[in-house]
Amino acid sequence: YIFLFLGVISLWWHWRARDRMKVTNLTGKYIFITGCDTGFGNMAAKIFDKKGFRVFASCLTETGAKELKAVTSKQLQTVLLDVRDSDSVKKVAAWVRDEVQSEGLWGLVNNAGIMGPSAPTDWLDIEHFREPIEVNLIGLINVTINMLPLIKKAKGRIVNVSSVGGRLAFCGGGYFPSKFGVEGFNDSLRRDMKAFGVKVCCIQPGLFKTALSNPAKILKEKEVIWNKLPLDIKTQYGEEYFQKDAAKKQKLSKICLNNDISPVIQCMEHALTSLHPHAHYIVGQDAKLFWNPLSRMPAVIQDFLL
């Protein structure tokens, strides 16, 4: 028993030491981050700029780009990018290629994402599903494909921001199918790129306080859909359904919401700088203690709890 105990402690200590090993000479390396107007991407761009990376920060709006540029160094460069626009993605990739030249791109952080309407499936039409899938999945894949030659040149890193919603779908809408798709793409890409020395990581945040997960915004979008529903659908659900469901979601949000978004950026940093990055990073107390364990339970237990 003593030898077994010492063996476990030794393995744990070895894993901890291995986890802390860093790649050397990263100062001045190029990284590209999508979705830097607000939230995770915005904070990541600021922090990685301070740490000496040469950051290309893509923003959806001119306002977002100007505000970010105003609080970062001259080394950080912003670029406007809508990941849904294939021509724009190709142009930005060509611009990045000209900037990095023979050095290649050390890091790609696919962070851009939207929530989209969150409601029961029979309240929605195909357009409600299309936008989150176009942004969160197709856009992510398109950016990755166009940046991949530059990543391979540098033997760098790809960091895909998914969600606990890529492990467990707990309401209707296009967000969860898009994140399940990200998980599948991430896993296949990781295996494809292993032979080229490119490491691919996936970050799975829980519920964090960002513009994407704003409860008031989500509720307002749902209310708009409810008000447009045919009378027979409203009758099936009952007039009291909307209020009861909103109250439950609000209660869940208060319990699960993480106010500090910095742990997500810490995982991005580890994925970009560690000698042995993790394949998956589960971030947030709610993700670690509830969503992730629940995602591994039998469907009957998941359905009962949700």
Long-range contacts (C-beta under 8 A, 24 or more apart in sequence): 18-275, 18-276, 19-274, 19-276, 21-274, 21-275, 21-276, 22-273, 22-274, 22-275, 23-273, 23-274, 23-275, 26-52, 26-53, 26-106, 26-272, 26-273, 27-52, 27-53, 28-52, 28-53, 28-54, 29-53, 29-54, 29-103, 29-106, 29-107, 29-154, 29-156, 30-54, 30-56, 30-96, 30-99, 30-100, 30-103, 30-104, 30-105, 30-106, 30-107, 30-154, 31-55, 31-56, 31-105, 31-106, 31-107, 31-108, 31-109, 31-272, 32-56, 32-58, 32-96, 32-105, 32-107, 32-108, 32-109, 32-147, 33-57, 33-58, 33-109, 33-111, 34-58, 34-81, 34-83, 34-109, 34-110, 34-111, 34-112, 34-139, 34-140, 34-143, 35-59, 35-60, 35-111, 35-112, 35-113, 36-64, 36-65, 36-68, 36-78, 36-111, 37-61, 37-63, 37-64, 37-65, 37-68, 38-64, 38-210, 38-211, 39-111, 39-210, 39-211, 39-212, 39-261, 40-111, 40-161, 40-205, 40-208, 40-210, 40-261, 40-264, 40-265, 40-268, 41-109, 41-111, 41-112, 42-68, 43-261, 43-262, 43-265, 44-109, 44-111, 44-265, 44-268, 45-72, 45-76, 46-71, 46-72, 47-265, 47-269, 48-269, 48-272, 49-73, 49-75, 49-76, 51-269, 53-106, 53-107, 56-96, 56-99, 58-92, 58-112, 60-112, 81-112, 83-112, 83-135, 83-139, 83-140, 83-142, 83-143, 84-134, 84-135, 84-138, 84-139, 86-142, 89-139, 89-142, 89-143, 89-146, 90-146, 92-146, 93-143, 93-146, 93-147, 93-150, 96-147, 96-150, 97-149, 97-150, 100-150, 100-154, 102-153, 103-153, 103-154, 104-150, 104-151, 104-152, 104-153, 104-154, 104-155, 104-156, 105-147, 105-150, 105-151, 105-153, 105-154, 105-156, 106-151, 106-154, 106-156, 106-157, 106-272, 107-156, 107-157, 107-158, 107-159, 107-272, 108-143, 108-144, 108-147, 108-151, 108-156, 108-157, 108-158, 108-159, 109-159, 109-161, 109-268, 109-272, 110-140, 110-143, 110-144, 110-158, 110-159, 110-160, 110-161, 111-161, 112-136, 112-139, 112-140, 112-143, 113-161, 113-212, 114-175, 114-212, 115-173, 115-175, 115-212, 115-213, 115-217, 115-218, 116-173, 116-174, 116-175, 117-173, 117-174, 117-221, 117-222, 117-225, 118-171, 118-172, 118-173, 118-175, 118-218, 118-221, 118-222, 119-171, 119-172, 119-173, 119-221, 119-222, 119-225, 119-226, 120-171, 120-172, 120-237, 121-172, 121-173, 122-233, 123-172, 123-225, 123-226, 123-229, 123-233, 124-172, 124-173, 124-225, 128-173, 128-174, 128-225, 129-173, 129-174, 129-177, 130-174, 131-174, 132-173, 132-174, 132-175, 132-178, 133-174, 133-177, 133-178, 133-181, 135-178, 136-175, 136-178, 136-179, 136-181, 136-182, 137-178, 137-179, 137-181, 137-182, 137-185, 140-182, 140-185, 141-185, 144-185, 144-189, 151-193, 151-198, 152-193, 152-196, 152-198, 155-196, 155-197, 155-198, 156-198, 156-199, 157-198, 157-199, 157-200, 157-201, 157-271, 157-272, 157-277, 158-189, 158-193, 158-198, 158-199, 158-200, 158-201, 159-201, 159-202, 159-203, 159-268, 159-271, 159-272, 160-185, 160-186, 160-200, 160-201, 160-202, 160-203, 161-203, 161-205, 161-264, 162-186, 162-202, 162-203, 162-204, 163-204, 163-205, 164-204, 164-205, 164-206, 164-207, 164-282, 164-284, 164-286, 164-287, 164-291, 164-292, 164-295, 166-204, 167-204, 167-291, 167-292, 167-295, 168-291, 168-294, 168-295, 168-302, 170-306, 190-279, 199-271, 199-277, 200-279, 201-271, 201-277, 201-278, 201-279, 201-280, 201-281, 202-279, 202-280, 202-281, 203-264, 203-267, 203-268, 203-271, 203-280, 203-281, 203-283, 204-280, 204-281, 204-282, 204-283, 204-287, 204-292, 205-258, 205-264, 205-283, 205-284, 205-287, 206-256, 206-258, 206-282, 206-283, 206-284, 206-285, 206-286, 206-287, 206-288, 206-291, 207-253, 207-256, 207-257, 207-258, 207-284, 207-286, 208-257, 208-258, 208-259, 208-261, 208-264, 208-284, 209-257, 209-258, 209-259, 209-261, 210-261, 213-253, 213-257, 215-249, 215-250, 215-253, 218-249, 219-246, 219-249, 219-250, 222-246, 255-286, 256-286, 256-290, 257-286, 258-284, 258-285, 258-286
